[in-house]
């Protein structure tokens, strides 16, 4: 049993009262974020969201830095070191959360709405709702005068939905000295947090053939679609349900007209793996299939790989999750912990051995769809849980995996 650091009863009551009194303010903050599109094709919109987050951090005394990367990617790093004589021993906490979404600028799923007990909108759960919970947590801790007891580092990136190609290195570099990491991706529909995630890979495969007239000179052409079909059939066989491995050929594009031998065909492949070894096996097999499948007269190109390492269950993460469950239990809440096939930036920190908990955002469902929504009351409930768990955290001993 973990014995948490003491928190004065009056502090607990003040913290809870602070959050409950500001629920409408947090809903309005979320509305502003959701109503601003921040898809991967909207760098201007992403900067607007970044500025909203930046403003809130500055009000809490954080110093903010914008990190510009290729492809119009700008990430936000906010820091607030611990204060006082015991600052050197203060817990070092990393907060993760992205402000990009999967919804492009021309989406018809445009705005924030309230429907009964739910809030709907593009990114309301994944993960603008999580960003609001994270900042509400910090503001609640500040309301009882204890924000300075911790060394805070918050990283908010603009490219998570495309596997964090320009922010992964930044996250990994900044994470190395942290005691633990809190990621605020959408909470599971059951209310559970996340204790492990699959590794995620993406492959972009192109077959370059030779165009020719389909009737007059068919034999002079090299059909890229036919060549790709041979590759696709072999790729599809790599999935292994016993190992928890999936490989999905998600898109295919090729050809221009019915009467022209197509000289180009492209596919995009999604891969999910549960272990690092399985990721290495799949990567090797994909490249082997593409190099050894006979496509006479054509060239086959492969880009991509396993972009997110698997987050496998481990004692360090389990101890942190157990602490959160202990705090939830004190409030009569059964906090579950689930494994998921979806990836997040928490994969990076967990793979580095940093105690990590994910799914701390509001409870919801339907991320990446036009049905995305969250339970309104869970914004405040999650902030209460995280704030009290942080304030009572101690460095625990090993925990046995179930």
Order of alpha helices (4+ residues) and beta strands (2+ residues): alpha-alpha-alpha-beta-beta-beta-beta-beta-alpha-beta-alpha-beta-beta-beta-beta-alpha-beta-beta-beta-alpha-beta-alpha-beta-alpha-beta-beta-beta-alpha
